[in-house]
Amino acid sequence: MMGLSSSIYGGSTRRDPETVKRDGWREMGMLAVSASDPRLSWPERELVLQLGEKLYGGPSNGRR
């Protein structure tokens, strides 16, 4: 059974989270982004927060 699950989940090689997010966007149009990502400007962070709240409700960590 271990051999089967290893091949399903890519063996012992673990992909970098940024690679997973980039591939998800390019292959499936799915975006995974943190509102605290330093690459985002203030308006971009606000947009991410607004989208998250609209789609999933407020964050459980007390932000906002």
PDBQT receptor file of N, H, CA, C and O in Angstrom, charges set to zero:
ATOM      1  N   MET A   1       0.825  -1.196   0.000  1.00  0.00    +0.000 N 
ATOM      2  CA  MET A   1       0.000   0.000   0.000  1.00  0.00    +0.000 C 
ATOM      3  C   MET A   1       0.869   1.260   0.000  1.00  0.00    +0.000 C 
ATOM      4  O   MET A   1       0.523   2.248  -0.647  1.00  0.00    +0.000 OA
ATOM      5  N   MET A   2       1.984   1.230   0.715  1.00  0.00    +0.000 N 
ATOM      6  H   MET A   2       2.264   0.426   1.241  1.00  0.00    +0.000 HD
ATOM      7  CA  MET A   2       2.847   2.400   0.788  1.00  0.00    +0.000 C 
ATOM      8  C   MET A   2       3.342   2.812  -0.593  1.00  0.00    +0.000 C 
ATOM      9  O   MET A   2       3.398   4.003  -0.900  1.00  0.00    +0.000 OA
ATOM     10  N   GLY A   3       3.699   1.846  -1.421  1.00  0.00    +0.000 N 
ATOM     11  H   GLY A   3       3.653   0.878  -1.171  1.00  0.00    +0.000 HD
ATOM     12  CA  GLY A   3       4.173   2.158  -2.758  1.00  0.00    +0.000 C 
ATOM     13  C   GLY A   3       3.123   2.858  -3.597  1.00  0.00    +0.000 C 
ATOM     14  O   GLY A   3       3.437   3.775  -4.356  1.00  0.00    +0.000 OA
ATOM     15  N   LEU A   4       1.878   2.429  -3.461  1.00  0.00    +0.000 N 
ATOM     16  H   LEU A   4       1.623   1.684  -2.844  1.00  0.00    +0.000 HD
ATOM     17  CA  LEU A   4       0.788   3.032  -4.219  1.00  0.00    +0.000 C 
ATOM     18  C   LEU A   4       0.561   4.473  -3.782  1.00  0.00    +0.000 C 
ATOM     19  O   LEU A   4       0.436   5.363  -4.624  1.00  0.00    +0.000 OA
ATOM     20  N   SER A   5       0.506   4.711  -2.485  1.00  0.00    +0.000 N 
ATOM     21  H   SER A   5       0.608   3.989  -1.801  1.00  0.00    +0.000 HD
ATOM     22  CA  SER A   5       0.265   6.075  -2.027  1.00  0.00    +0.000 C 
ATOM     23  C   SER A   5       1.444   6.987  -2.356  1.00  0.00    +0.000 C 
ATOM     24  O   SER A   5       1.251   8.172  -2.628  1.00  0.00    +0.000 OA
ATOM     25  N   SER A   6       2.658   6.449  -2.335  1.00  0.00    +0.000 N 
ATOM     26  H   SER A   6       2.815   5.486  -2.114  1.00  0.00    +0.000 HD
ATOM     27  CA  SER A   6       3.813   7.274  -2.676  1.00  0.00    +0.000 C 
ATOM     28  C   SER A   6       3.743   7.744  -4.115  1.00  0.00    +0.000 C 
ATOM     29  O   SER A   6       4.071   8.895  -4.404  1.00  0.00    +0.000 OA
ATOM     30  N   SER A   7       3.319   6.875  -5.026  1.00  0.00    +0.000 N 
ATOM     31  H   SER A   7       3.052   5.941  -4.791  1.00  0.00    +0.000 HD
ATOM     32  CA  SER A   7       3.243   7.279  -6.423  1.00  0.00    +0.000 C 
ATOM     33  C   SER A   7       2.086   8.247  -6.656  1.00  0.00    +0.000 C 
ATOM     34  O   SER A   7       2.172   9.110  -7.530  1.00  0.00    +0.000 OA
ATOM     35  N   ILE A   8       1.018   8.117  -5.894  1.00  0.00    +0.000 N 
ATOM     36  H   ILE A   8       0.949   7.416  -5.183  1.00  0.00    +0.000 HD
ATOM     37  CA  ILE A   8      -0.124   9.021  -6.044  1.00  0.00    +0.000 C 
ATOM     38  C   ILE A   8       0.254  10.432  -5.615  1.00  0.00    +0.000 C 
ATOM     39  O   ILE A   8      -0.109  11.405  -6.276  1.00  0.00    +0.000 OA
ATOM     40  N   TYR A   9       0.977  10.541  -4.517  1.00  0.00    +0.000 N 
ATOM     41  H   TYR A   9       1.272   9.751  -3.980  1.00  0.00    +0.000 HD
ATOM     42  CA  TYR A   9       1.300  11.850  -3.966  1.00  0.00    +0.000 C 
ATOM     43  C   TYR A   9       2.687  12.340  -4.364  1.00  0.00    +0.000 C 
ATOM     44  O   TYR A   9       3.242  13.213  -3.698  1.00  0.00    +0.000 OA
ATOM     45  N   GLY A  10       3.239  11.811  -5.404  1.00  0.00    +0.000 N 
ATOM     46  H   GLY A  10       2.788  11.101  -5.945  1.00  0.00    +0.000 HD
ATOM     47  CA  GLY A  10       4.490  12.316  -5.935  1.00  0.00    +0.000 C 
ATOM     48  C   GLY A  10       5.735  11.758  -5.273  1.00  0.00    +0.000 C 
ATOM     49  O   GLY A  10       6.799  12.371  -5.349  1.00  0.00    +0.000 OA
ATOM     50  N   GLY A  11       5.627  10.621  -4.632  1.00  0.00    +0.000 N 
ATOM     51  H   GLY A  11       4.762  10.123  -4.570  1.00  0.00    +0.000 HD
ATOM     52  CA  GLY A  11       6.806  10.007  -4.026  1.00  0.00    +0.000 C 
ATOM     53  C   GLY A  11       7.288  10.800  -2.837  1.00  0.00    +0.000 C 
ATOM     54  O   GLY A  11       6.493  11.417  -2.128  1.00  0.00    +0.000 OA
ATOM     55  N   SER A  12       8.586  10.786  -2.617  1.00  0.00    +0.000 N 
ATOM     56  H   SER A  12       9.232  10.284  -3.193  1.00  0.00    +0.000 HD
ATOM     57  CA  SER A  12       9.142  11.461  -1.450  1.00  0.00    +0.000 C 
ATOM     58  C   SER A  12       9.550  12.902  -1.748  1.00  0.00    +0.000 C 
ATOM     59  O   SER A  12      10.029  13.601  -0.855  1.00  0.00    +0.000 OA
ATOM     60  N   THR A  13       9.369  13.356  -2.984  1.00  0.00    +0.000 N 
ATOM     61  H   THR A  13       8.980  12.789  -3.710  1.00  0.00    +0.000 HD
ATOM     62  CA  THR A  13       9.734  14.714  -3.350  1.00  0.00    +0.000 C 
ATOM     63  C   THR A  13       8.607  15.666  -2.980  1.00  0.00    +0.000 C 
ATOM     64  O   THR A  13       7.472  15.504  -3.426  1.00  0.00    +0.000 OA
ATOM     65  N   ARG A  14       8.930  16.651  -2.167  1.00  0.00    +0.000 N 
ATOM     66  H   ARG A  14       9.852  16.782  -1.805  1.00  0.00    +0.000 HD
ATOM     67  CA  ARG A  14       7.929  17.628  -1.750  1.00  0.00    +0.000 C 
ATOM     68  C   ARG A  14       8.139  18.910  -2.551  1.00  0.00    +0.000 C 
ATOM     69  O   ARG A  14       9.248  19.439  -2.622  1.00  0.00    +0.000 OA
ATOM     70  N   ARG A  15       7.051  19.401  -3.154  1.00  0.00    +0.000 N 
ATOM     71  H   ARG A  15       6.150  18.971  -3.096  1.00  0.00    +0.000 HD
ATOM     72  CA  ARG A  15       7.153  20.622  -3.951  1.00  0.00    +0.000 C 
ATOM     73  C   ARG A  15       7.086  21.860  -3.062  1.00  0.00    +0.000 C 
ATOM     74  O   ARG A  15       6.395  21.871  -2.044  1.00  0.00    +0.000 OA
ATOM     75  N   ASP A  16       7.800  22.881  -3.456  1.00  0.00    +0.000 N 
ATOM     76  H   ASP A  16       8.361  22.872  -4.283  1.00  0.00    +0.000 HD
ATOM     77  CA  ASP A  16       7.791  24.164  -2.774  1.00  0.00    +0.000 C 
ATOM     78  C   ASP A  16       6.379  24.753  -2.830  1.00  0.00    +0.000 C 
ATOM     79  O   ASP A  16       5.745  24.689  -3.883  1.00  0.00    +0.000 OA
ATOM     80  N   PRO A  17       5.862  25.326  -1.728  1.00  0.00    +0.000 N 
ATOM     81  CA  PRO A  17       4.506  25.890  -1.729  1.00  0.00    +0.000 C 
ATOM     82  C   PRO A  17       4.275  26.930  -2.830  1.00  0.00    +0.000 C 
ATOM     83  O   PRO A  17       3.194  26.974  -3.418  1.00  0.00    +0.000 OA
ATOM     84  N   GLU A  18       5.266  27.756  -3.112  1.00  0.00    +0.000 N 
ATOM     85  H   GLU A  18       6.144  27.721  -2.635  1.00  0.00    +0.000 HD
ATOM     86  CA  GLU A  18       5.101  28.748  -4.186  1.00  0.00    +0.000 C 
ATOM     87  C   GLU A  18       4.930  28.068  -5.539  1.00  0.00    +0.000 C 
ATOM     88  O   GLU A  18       4.182  28.560  -6.384  1.00  0.00    +0.000 OA
ATOM     89  N   THR A  19       5.605  26.957  -5.754  1.00  0.00    +0.000 N 
ATOM     90  H   THR A  19       6.212  26.558  -5.068  1.00  0.00    +0.000 HD
ATOM     91  CA  THR A  19       5.463  26.203  -7.003  1.00  0.00    +0.000 C 
ATOM     92  C   THR A  19       4.051  25.626  -7.103  1.00  0.00    +0.000 C 
ATOM     93  O   THR A  19       3.437  25.665  -8.169  1.00  0.00    +0.000 OA
ATOM     94  N   VAL A  20       3.544  25.097  -6.007  1.00  0.00    +0.000 N 
ATOM     95  H   VAL A  20       4.044  25.065  -5.141  1.00  0.00    +0.000 HD
ATOM     96  CA  VAL A  20       2.185  24.546  -5.989  1.00  0.00    +0.000 C 
ATOM     97  C   VAL A  20       1.173  25.640  -6.321  1.00  0.00    +0.000 C 
ATOM     98  O   VAL A  20       0.260  25.426  -7.119  1.00  0.00    +0.000 OA
ATOM     99  N   LYS A  21       1.337  26.816  -5.705  1.00  0.00    +0.000 N 
ATOM    100  H   LYS A  21       2.078  26.990  -5.057  1.00  0.00    +0.000 HD
ATOM    101  CA  LYS A  21       0.400  27.921  -5.961  1.00  0.00    +0.000 C 
ATOM    102  C   LYS A  21       0.487  28.396  -7.407  1.00  0.00    +0.000 C 
ATOM    103  O   LYS A  21      -0.535  28.640  -8.047  1.00  0.00    +0.000 OA
ATOM    104  N   ARG A  22       1.713  28.526  -7.922  1.00  0.00    +0.000 N 
ATOM    105  H   ARG A  22       2.544  28.328  -7.402  1.00  0.00    +0.000 HD
ATOM    106  CA  ARG A  22       1.894  28.965  -9.312  1.00  0.00    +0.000 C 
ATOM    107  C   ARG A  22       1.276  27.966 -10.285  1.00  0.00    +0.000 C 
ATOM    108  O   ARG A  22       0.583  28.354 -11.226  1.00  0.00    +0.000 OA
ATOM    109  N   ASP A  23       1.532  26.672 -10.054  1.00  0.00    +0.000 N 
ATOM    110  H   ASP A  23       2.095  26.357  -9.290  1.00  0.00    +0.000 HD
ATOM    111  CA  ASP A  23       0.979  25.643 -10.926  1.00  0.00    +0.000 C 
ATOM    112  C   ASP A  23      -0.549  25.605 -10.846  1.00  0.00    +0.000 C 
ATOM    113  O   ASP A  23      -1.222  25.408 -11.858  1.00  0.00    +0.000 OA
ATOM    114  N   GLY A  24      -1.090  25.793  -9.643  1.00  0.00    +0.000 N 
ATOM    115  H   GLY A  24      -0.543  25.953  -8.822  1.00  0.00    +0.000 HD
ATOM    116  CA  GLY A  24      -2.543  25.828  -9.491  1.00  0.00    +0.000 C 
ATOM    117  C   GLY A  24      -3.167  26.956 -10.292  1.00  0.00    +0.000 C 
ATOM    118  O   GLY A  24      -4.222  26.783 -10.903  1.00  0.00    +0.000 OA
ATOM    119  N   TRP A  25      -2.520  28.103 -10.290  1.00  0.00    +0.000 N 
ATOM    120  H   TRP A  25      -1.664  28.244  -9.794  1.00  0.00    +0.000 HD
ATOM    121  CA  TRP A  25      -3.016  29.242 -11.064  1.00  0.00    +0.000 C 
ATOM    122  C   TRP A  25      -2.922  28.976 -12.560  1.00  0.00    +0.000 C 
ATOM    123  O   TRP A  25      -3.878  29.201 -13.301  1.00  0.00    +0.000 OA
ATOM    124  N   ARG A  26      -1.775  28.502 -12.992  1.00  0.00    +0.000 N 
ATOM    125  H   ARG A  26      -0.998  28.319 -12.390  1.00  0.00    +0.000 HD
ATOM    126  CA  ARG A  26      -1.564  28.292 -14.426  1.00  0.00    +0.000 C 
ATOM    127  C   ARG A  26      -2.380  27.141 -14.986  1.00  0.00    +0.000 C 
ATOM    128  O   ARG A  26      -2.858  27.214 -16.118  1.00  0.00    +0.000 OA
ATOM    129  N   GLU A  27      -2.545  26.082 -14.211  1.00  0.00    +0.000 N 
ATOM    130  H   GLU A  27      -2.156  26.023 -13.291  1.00  0.00    +0.000 HD
ATOM    131  CA  GLU A  27      -3.217  24.884 -14.720  1.00  0.00    +0.000 C 
ATOM    132  C   GLU A  27      -4.725  24.888 -14.483  1.00  0.00    +0.000 C 
ATOM    133  O   GLU A  27      -5.477  24.329 -15.282  1.00  0.00    +0.000 OA
ATOM    134  N   MET A  28      -5.177  25.516 -13.387  1.00  0.00    +0.000 N 
ATOM    135  H   MET A  28      -4.566  25.970 -12.738  1.00  0.00    +0.000 HD
ATOM    136  CA  MET A  28      -6.593  25.426 -13.040  1.00  0.00    +0.000 C 
ATOM    137  C   MET A  28      -7.266  26.771 -12.808  1.00  0.00    +0.000 C 
ATOM    138  O   MET A  28      -8.470  26.825 -12.559  1.00  0.00    +0.000 OA
ATOM    139  N   GLY A  29      -6.501  27.864 -12.888  1.00  0.00    +0.000 N 
ATOM    140  H   GLY A  29      -5.522  27.820 -13.091  1.00  0.00    +0.000 HD
ATOM    141  CA  GLY A  29      -7.078  29.178 -12.651  1.00  0.00    +0.000 C 
ATOM    142  C   GLY A  29      -7.460  29.401 -11.191  1.00  0.00    +0.000 C 
ATOM    143  O   GLY A  29      -8.304  30.245 -10.890  1.00  0.00    +0.000 OA
ATOM    144  N   MET A  30      -6.836  28.643 -10.281  1.00  0.00    +0.000 N 
ATOM    145  H   MET A  30      -6.150  27.957 -10.526  1.00  0.00    +0.000 HD
ATOM    146  CA  MET A  30      -7.116  28.791  -8.853  1.00  0.00    +0.000 C 
ATOM    147  C   MET A  30      -5.995  29.612  -8.217  1.00  0.00    +0.000 C 
ATOM    148  O   MET A  30      -4.813  29.376  -8.466  1.00  0.00    +0.000 OA
ATOM    149  N   LEU A  31      -6.386  30.568  -7.402  1.00  0.00    +0.000 N 
ATOM    150  H   LEU A  31      -7.346  30.760  -7.199  1.00  0.00    +0.000 HD
ATOM    151  CA  LEU A  31      -5.427  31.464  -6.790  1.00  0.00    +0.000 C 
ATOM    152  C   LEU A  31      -5.390  31.245  -5.287  1.00  0.00    +0.000 C 
ATOM    153  O   LEU A  31      -6.427  31.280  -4.624  1.00  0.00    +0.000 OA
ATOM    154  N   ALA A  32      -4.209  31.022  -4.753  1.00  0.00    +0.000 N 
ATOM    155  H   ALA A  32      -3.367  30.994  -5.291  1.00  0.00    +0.000 HD
ATOM    156  CA  ALA A  32      -4.001  30.899  -3.307  1.00  0.00    +0.000 C 
ATOM    157  C   ALA A  32      -3.041  32.010  -2.910  1.00  0.00    +0.000 C 
ATOM    158  O   ALA A  32      -1.869  31.996  -3.287  1.00  0.00    +0.000 OA
ATOM    159  N   VAL A  33      -3.545  32.968  -2.149  1.00  0.00    +0.000 N 
ATOM    160  H   VAL A  33      -4.497  32.980  -1.843  1.00  0.00    +0.000 HD
ATOM    161  CA  VAL A  33      -2.717  34.121  -1.786  1.00  0.00    +0.000 C 
ATOM    162  C   VAL A  33      -3.005  34.523  -0.347  1.00  0.00    +0.000 C 
ATOM    163  O   VAL A  33      -4.147  34.483   0.109  1.00  0.00    +0.000 OA
ATOM    164  N   SER A  34      -1.966  34.904   0.346  1.00  0.00    +0.000 N 
ATOM    165  H   SER A  34      -1.037  34.937  -0.025  1.00  0.00    +0.000 HD
ATOM    166  CA  SER A  34      -2.108  35.394   1.715  1.00  0.00    +0.000 C 
ATOM    167  C   SER A  34      -2.290  36.904   1.678  1.00  0.00    +0.000 C 
ATOM    168  O   SER A  34      -1.593  37.602   0.942  1.00  0.00    +0.000 OA
ATOM    169  N   ALA A  35      -3.226  37.404   2.471  1.00  0.00    +0.000 N 
ATOM    170  H   ALA A  35      -3.792  36.836   3.069  1.00  0.00    +0.000 HD
ATOM    171  CA  ALA A  35      -3.433  38.849   2.550  1.00  0.00    +0.000 C 
ATOM    172  C   ALA A  35      -2.223  39.545   3.160  1.00  0.00    +0.000 C 
ATOM    173  O   ALA A  35      -2.094  40.765   3.051  1.00  0.00    +0.000 OA
ATOM    174  N   SER A  36      -1.345  38.796   3.795  1.00  0.00    +0.000 N 
ATOM    175  H   SER A  36      -1.450  37.806   3.883  1.00  0.00    +0.000 HD
ATOM    176  CA  SER A  36      -0.151  39.402   4.382  1.00  0.00    +0.000 C 
ATOM    177  C   SER A  36       1.088  39.216   3.509  1.00  0.00    +0.000 C 
ATOM    178  O   SER A  36       2.204  39.469   3.963  1.00  0.00    +0.000 OA
ATOM    179  N   ASP A  37       0.907  38.781   2.276  1.00  0.00    +0.000 N 
ATOM    180  H   ASP A  37       0.001  38.575   1.908  1.00  0.00    +0.000 HD
ATOM    181  CA  ASP A  37       2.037  38.597   1.363  1.00  0.00    +0.000 C 
ATOM    182  C   ASP A  37       2.719  39.949   1.123  1.00  0.00    +0.000 C 
ATOM    183  O   ASP A  37       2.067  40.887   0.662  1.00  0.00    +0.000 OA
ATOM    184  N   PRO A  38       3.998  40.065   1.421  1.00  0.00    +0.000 N 
ATOM    185  CA  PRO A  38       4.682  41.361   1.270  1.00  0.00    +0.000 C 
ATOM    186  C   PRO A  38       4.806  41.833  -0.178  1.00  0.00    +0.000 C 
ATOM    187  O   PRO A  38       5.141  42.994  -0.415  1.00  0.00    +0.000 OA
ATOM    188  N   ARG A  39       4.547  40.969  -1.133  1.00  0.00    +0.000 N 
ATOM    189  H   ARG A  39       4.275  40.026  -0.940  1.00  0.00    +0.000 HD
ATOM    190  CA  ARG A  39       4.612  41.375  -2.536  1.00  0.00    +0.000 C 
ATOM    191  C   ARG A  39       3.391  42.177  -2.950  1.00  0.00    +0.000 C 
ATOM    192  O   ARG A  39       3.382  42.777  -4.025  1.00  0.00    +0.000 OA
ATOM    193  N   LEU A  40       2.351  42.197  -2.107  1.00  0.00    +0.000 N 
ATOM    194  H   LEU A  40       2.358  41.709  -1.234  1.00  0.00    +0.000 HD
ATOM    195  CA  LEU A  40       1.121  42.917  -2.428  1.00  0.00    +0.000 C 
ATOM    196  C   LEU A  40       1.160  44.336  -1.882  1.00  0.00    +0.000 C 
ATOM    197  O   LEU A  40       1.699  44.592  -0.806  1.00  0.00    +0.000 OA
ATOM    198  N   SER A  41       0.576  45.249  -2.646  1.00  0.00    +0.000 N 
ATOM    199  H   SER A  41       0.137  45.040  -3.520  1.00  0.00    +0.000 HD
ATOM    200  CA  SER A  41       0.428  46.623  -2.162  1.00  0.00    +0.000 C 
ATOM    201  C   SER A  41      -0.772  46.671  -1.207  1.00  0.00    +0.000 C 
ATOM    202  O   SER A  41      -1.526  45.704  -1.102  1.00  0.00    +0.000 OA
ATOM    203  N   TRP A  42      -0.940  47.789  -0.523  1.00  0.00    +0.000 N 
ATOM    204  H   TRP A  42      -0.327  48.575  -0.608  1.00  0.00    +0.000 HD
ATOM    205  CA  TRP A  42      -2.061  47.916   0.405  1.00  0.00    +0.000 C 
ATOM    206  C   TRP A  42      -3.411  47.692  -0.291  1.00  0.00    +0.000 C 
ATOM    207  O   TRP A  42      -4.226  46.929   0.227  1.00  0.00    +0.000 OA
ATOM    208  N   PRO A  43      -3.683  48.326  -1.447  1.00  0.00    +0.000 N 
ATOM    209  CA  PRO A  43      -4.973  48.077  -2.109  1.00  0.00    +0.000 C 
ATOM    210  C   PRO A  43      -5.163  46.602  -2.516  1.00  0.00    +0.000 C 
ATOM    211  O   PRO A  43      -6.274  46.075  -2.454  1.00  0.00    +0.000 OA
ATOM    212  N   GLU A  44      -4.091  45.960  -2.921  1.00  0.00    +0.000 N 
ATOM    213  H   GLU A  44      -3.189  46.389  -2.970  1.00  0.00    +0.000 HD
ATOM    214  CA  GLU A  44      -4.186  44.542  -3.298  1.00  0.00    +0.000 C 
ATOM    215  C   GLU A  44      -4.522  43.678  -2.084  1.00  0.00    +0.000 C 
ATOM    216  O   GLU A  44      -5.328  42.753  -2.184  1.00  0.00    +0.000 OA
ATOM    217  N   ARG A  45      -3.901  43.980  -0.931  1.00  0.00    +0.000 N 
ATOM    218  H   ARG A  45      -3.246  44.731  -0.850  1.00  0.00    +0.000 HD
ATOM    219  CA  ARG A  45      -4.206  43.236   0.302  1.00  0.00    +0.000 C 
ATOM    220  C   ARG A  45      -5.664  43.434   0.688  1.00  0.00    +0.000 C 
ATOM    221  O   ARG A  45      -6.340  42.485   1.087  1.00  0.00    +0.000 OA
ATOM    222  N   GLU A  46      -6.145  44.653   0.573  1.00  0.00    +0.000 N 
ATOM    223  H   GLU A  46      -5.596  45.424   0.250  1.00  0.00    +0.000 HD
ATOM    224  CA  GLU A  46      -7.547  44.936   0.897  1.00  0.00    +0.000 C 
ATOM    225  C   GLU A  46      -8.487  44.156  -0.020  1.00  0.00    +0.000 C 
ATOM    226  O   GLU A  46      -9.504  43.631   0.433  1.00  0.00    +0.000 OA
ATOM    227  N   LEU A  47      -8.153  44.081  -1.294  1.00  0.00    +0.000 N 
ATOM    228  H   LEU A  47      -7.327  44.508  -1.662  1.00  0.00    +0.000 HD
ATOM    229  CA  LEU A  47      -8.974  43.323  -2.237  1.00  0.00    +0.000 C 
ATOM    230  C   LEU A  47      -9.008  41.847  -1.860  1.00  0.00    +0.000 C 
ATOM    231  O   LEU A  47     -10.067  41.221  -1.892  1.00  0.00    +0.000 OA
ATOM    232  N   VAL A  48      -7.854  41.290  -1.503  1.00  0.00    +0.000 N 
ATOM    233  H   VAL A  48      -6.993  41.799  -1.476  1.00  0.00    +0.000 HD
ATOM    234  CA  VAL A  48      -7.788  39.887  -1.084  1.00  0.00    +0.000 C 
ATOM    235  C   VAL A  48      -8.666  39.675   0.143  1.00  0.00    +0.000 C 
ATOM    236  O   VAL A  48      -9.413  38.699   0.210  1.00  0.00    +0.000 OA
ATOM    237  N   LEU A  49      -8.582  40.581   1.114  1.00  0.00    +0.000 N 
ATOM    238  H   LEU A  49      -7.975  41.374   1.060  1.00  0.00    +0.000 HD
ATOM    239  CA  LEU A  49      -9.405  40.469   2.320  1.00  0.00    +0.000 C 
ATOM    240  C   LEU A  49     -10.891  40.536   1.984  1.00  0.00    +0.000 C 
ATOM    241  O   LEU A  49     -11.684  39.752   2.504  1.00  0.00    +0.000 OA
ATOM    242  N   GLN A  50     -11.266  41.467   1.120  1.00  0.00    +0.000 N 
ATOM    243  H   GLN A  50     -10.622  42.105   0.698  1.00  0.00    +0.000 HD
ATOM    244  CA  GLN A  50     -12.669  41.610   0.735  1.00  0.00    +0.000 C 
ATOM    245  C   GLN A  50     -13.180  40.363   0.014  1.00  0.00    +0.000 C 
ATOM    246  O   GLN A  50     -14.288  39.898   0.282  1.00  0.00    +0.000 OA
ATOM    247  N   LEU A  51     -12.376  39.826  -0.894  1.00  0.00    +0.000 N 
ATOM    248  H   LEU A  51     -11.476  40.204  -1.112  1.00  0.00    +0.000 HD
ATOM    249  CA  LEU A  51     -12.785  38.612  -1.606  1.00  0.00    +0.000 C 
ATOM    250  C   LEU A  51     -12.925  37.435  -0.647  1.00  0.00    +0.000 C 
ATOM    251  O   LEU A  51     -13.897  36.682  -0.722  1.00  0.00    +0.000 OA
ATOM    252  N   GLY A  52     -11.962  37.276   0.248  1.00  0.00    +0.000 N 
ATOM    253  H   GLY A  52     -11.173  37.888   0.309  1.00  0.00    +0.000 HD
ATOM    254  CA  GLY A  52     -12.024  36.191   1.221  1.00  0.00    +0.000 C 
ATOM    255  C   GLY A  52     -13.250  36.287   2.103  1.00  0.00    +0.000 C 
ATOM    256  O   GLY A  52     -13.919  35.284   2.354  1.00  0.00    +0.000 OA
ATOM    257  N   GLU A  53     -13.551  37.494   2.577  1.00  0.00    +0.000 N 
ATOM    258  H   GLU A  53     -13.008  38.309   2.373  1.00  0.00    +0.000 HD
ATOM    259  CA  GLU A  53     -14.719  37.680   3.430  1.00  0.00    +0.000 C 
ATOM    260  C   GLU A  53     -16.011  37.430   2.667  1.00  0.00    +0.000 C 
ATOM    261  O   GLU A  53     -16.952  36.850   3.208  1.00  0.00    +0.000 OA
ATOM    262  N   LYS A  54     -16.061  37.863   1.417  1.00  0.00    +0.000 N 
ATOM    263  H   LYS A  54     -15.297  38.335   0.977  1.00  0.00    +0.000 HD
ATOM    264  CA  LYS A  54     -17.268  37.651   0.607  1.00  0.00    +0.000 C 
ATOM    265  C   LYS A  54     -17.503  36.161   0.349  1.00  0.00    +0.000 C 
ATOM    266  O   LYS A  54     -18.630  35.677   0.459  1.00  0.00    +0.000 OA
ATOM    267  N   LEU A  55     -16.444  35.447   0.009  1.00  0.00    +0.000 N 
ATOM    268  H   LEU A  55     -15.529  35.841  -0.081  1.00  0.00    +0.000 HD
ATOM    269  CA  LEU A  55     -16.586  34.044  -0.361  1.00  0.00    +0.000 C 
ATOM    270  C   LEU A  55     -16.665  33.104   0.838  1.00  0.00    +0.000 C 
ATOM    271  O   LEU A  55     -17.384  32.106   0.796  1.00  0.00    +0.000 OA
ATOM    272  N   TYR A  56     -15.930  33.416   1.911  1.00  0.00    +0.000 N 
ATOM    273  H   TYR A  56     -15.346  34.226   1.946  1.00  0.00    +0.000 HD
ATOM    274  CA  TYR A  56     -15.772  32.454   3.009  1.00  0.00    +0.000 C 
ATOM    275  C   TYR A  56     -16.105  33.006   4.387  1.00  0.00    +0.000 C 
ATOM    276  O   TYR A  56     -16.018  32.271   5.371  1.00  0.00    +0.000 OA
ATOM    277  N   GLY A  57     -16.483  34.274   4.489  1.00  0.00    +0.000 N 
ATOM    278  H   GLY A  57     -16.553  34.871   3.690  1.00  0.00    +0.000 HD
ATOM    279  CA  GLY A  57     -16.745  34.871   5.787  1.00  0.00    +0.000 C 
ATOM    280  C   GLY A  57     -15.471  35.455   6.368  1.00  0.00    +0.000 C 
ATOM    281  O   GLY A  57     -14.405  35.378   5.756  1.00  0.00    +0.000 OA
ATOM    282  N   GLY A  58     -15.585  36.033   7.545  1.00  0.00    +0.000 N 
ATOM    283  H   GLY A  58     -16.451  36.095   8.042  1.00  0.00    +0.000 HD
ATOM    284  CA  GLY A  58     -14.434  36.672   8.183  1.00  0.00    +0.000 C 
ATOM    285  C   GLY A  58     -13.397  35.669   8.626  1.00  0.00    +0.000 C 
ATOM    286  O   GLY A  58     -13.715  34.503   8.859  1.00  0.00    +0.000 OA
ATOM    287  N   PRO A  59     -12.156  36.111   8.745  1.00  0.00    +0.000 N 
ATOM    288  CA  PRO A  59     -11.090  35.225   9.197  1.00  0.00    +0.000 C 
ATOM    289  C   PRO A  59     -11.284  34.851  10.672  1.00  0.00    +0.000 C 
ATOM    290  O   PRO A  59     -11.824  35.637  11.451  1.00  0.00    +0.000 OA
ATOM    291  N   SER A  60     -10.848  33.668  11.040  1.00  0.00    +0.000 N 
ATOM    292  H   SER A  60     -10.410  33.029  10.408  1.00  0.00    +0.000 HD
ATOM    293  CA  SER A  60     -11.009  33.197  12.405  1.00  0.00    +0.000 C 
ATOM    294  C   SER A  60      -9.881  33.641  13.307  1.00  0.00    +0.000 C 
ATOM    295  O   SER A  60      -9.921  33.385  14.511  1.00  0.00    +0.000 OA
ATOM    296  N   ASN A  61      -8.868  34.304  12.755  1.00  0.00    +0.000 N 
ATOM    297  H   ASN A  61      -8.835  34.511  11.778  1.00  0.00    +0.000 HD
ATOM    298  CA  ASN A  61      -7.708  34.703  13.556  1.00  0.00    +0.000 C 
ATOM    299  C   ASN A  61      -7.845  36.088  14.168  1.00  0.00    +0.000 C 
ATOM    300  O   ASN A  61      -6.881  36.620  14.718  1.00  0.00    +0.000 OA
ATOM    301  N   GLY A  62      -9.038  36.681  14.078  1.00  0.00    +0.000 N 
ATOM    302  H   GLY A  62      -9.822  36.250  13.631  1.00  0.00    +0.000 HD
ATOM    303  CA  GLY A  62      -9.272  37.968  14.727  1.00  0.00    +0.000 C 
ATOM    304  C   GLY A  62      -8.955  39.184  13.891  1.00  0.00    +0.000 C 
ATOM    305  O   GLY A  62      -9.145  40.305  14.361  1.00  0.00    +0.000 OA
ATOM    306  N   ARG A  63      -8.478  39.012  12.665  1.00  0.00    +0.000 N 
ATOM    307  H   ARG A  63      -8.323  38.101  12.283  1.00  0.00    +0.000 HD
ATOM    308  CA  ARG A  63      -8.214  40.167  11.803  1.00  0.00    +0.000 C 
ATOM    309  C   ARG A  63      -9.528  40.790  11.403  1.00  0.00    +0.000 C 
ATOM    310  O   ARG A  63     -10.537  40.106  11.231  1.00  0.00    +0.000 OA
ATOM    311  N   ARG A  64      -9.500  42.081  11.260  1.00  0.00    +0.000 N 
ATOM    312  H   ARG A  64      -8.680  42.637  11.400  1.00  0.00    +0.000 HD
ATOM    313  CA  ARG A  64     -10.632  42.883  10.835  1.00  0.00    +0.000 C 
ATOM    314  C   ARG A  64     -11.627  43.022  11.913  1.00  0.00    +0.000 C 
ATOM    315  O   ARG A  64     -12.655  43.673  11.725  1.00  0.00    +0.000 OA
TER     316      ARG A  64
